[in-house]
């Protein structure tokens, strides 16, 4: 359901981290490369690191768009502090069996 949340905790280089996920929208339409995808799910993902000097700090914010029967069609990652774009990925092509 929309607003469902879950998280994954892990340690990397001695630092505790958490990925937090939230289903933001379901059954939406999304246009990628001129193609309209229907029945798309939007998941928001946040990376939080707990550093000794800064405590819990949002490192990245990520929007993941998944199309039914296709998989991920678009991914937007921004810096958790500045909000600047870090990475933009989109589906280039796909084939259905």
C-alpha positions in Angstrom: 0.0 0.0 0.0 1.0 3.7 -0.4 3.0 5.0 2.5 4.3 1.5 3.4 7.8 2.0 4.9 10.7 -0.4 5.6 14.4 -0.1 6.2 17.7 -2.0 5.9 20.5 -1.5 8.4 24.1 -2.2 7.5 27.7 -1.3 8.5 30.2 -0.1 6.0 33.8 0.9 6.9 32.8 0.8 10.6 29.9 3.3 10.0 26.3 2.3 10.8 24.0 3.1 7.8 20.3 2.8 7.1 18.4 2.6 3.8 14.8 3.8 4.4 12.2 3.0 1.8 8.7 4.4 1.3 6.1 3.6 -1.4 5.1 7.1 -2.5 2.7 6.3 -5.4 1.2 3.4 -7.2 -0.5 3.0 -10.6 0.9 6.2 -11.9 2.0 7.0 -15.5 5.6 7.9 -16.3 7.1 8.9 -19.6 10.7 7.8 -20.2 12.4 8.3 -23.6 9.1 9.2 -25.2 7.4 6.0 -24.1 4.4 6.1 -21.7 4.5 3.5 -19.0 1.4 2.8 -17.0 1.0 1.0 -13.7 4.3 2.5 -12.3 5.3 2.4 -8.7 7.4 5.2 -7.1 9.6 4.3 -4.2 11.6 6.9 -2.3 14.9 5.7 -0.8 17.0 7.6 1.8 20.5 6.7 2.9 21.3 7.8 6.4 24.7 7.4 8.0 25.4 7.6 11.7 28.9 9.2 11.9 30.7 10.0 15.2 31.1 13.6 14.2 27.7 14.4 12.6 25.3 11.8 14.1 22.5 10.7 11.8 22.9 12.5 8.5 21.0 12.1 5.2 23.6 11.2 2.6 21.4 10.6 -0.5 17.7 10.8 -1.5 16.6 8.6 -4.3 13.4 8.2 -6.4 13.0 4.8 -8.1 10.3 4.3 -10.7 9.3 0.7 -11.5 7.0 -0.3 -14.4 4.9 -3.4 -14.0 6.3 -6.2 -16.1 9.4 -4.2 -17.0 11.4 -3.3 -13.8 13.1 -0.1 -13.0 12.6 2.6 -15.7 14.0 5.6 -14.0 16.3 6.5 -11.0 17.1 9.9 -9.7 19.7 10.3 -6.9 20.3 13.7 -5.1 22.7 14.7 -2.4 21.0 14.7 1.0 22.7 17.9 2.1 22.8 20.1 -1.0 19.9 18.6 -3.0 22.1 18.6 -6.1 21.7 15.9 -8.6 24.2 13.1 -8.2 23.0 10.5 -10.8 20.2 10.2 -13.3 19.5 6.8 -14.9 16.7 5.9 -17.2 15.8 2.8 -19.2 17.5 2.8 -22.6 15.7 -0.2 -24.1 14.0 -3.4 -23.2 12.6 -6.5 -24.8 9.6 -8.5 -23.6 9.6 -12.3 -24.3 
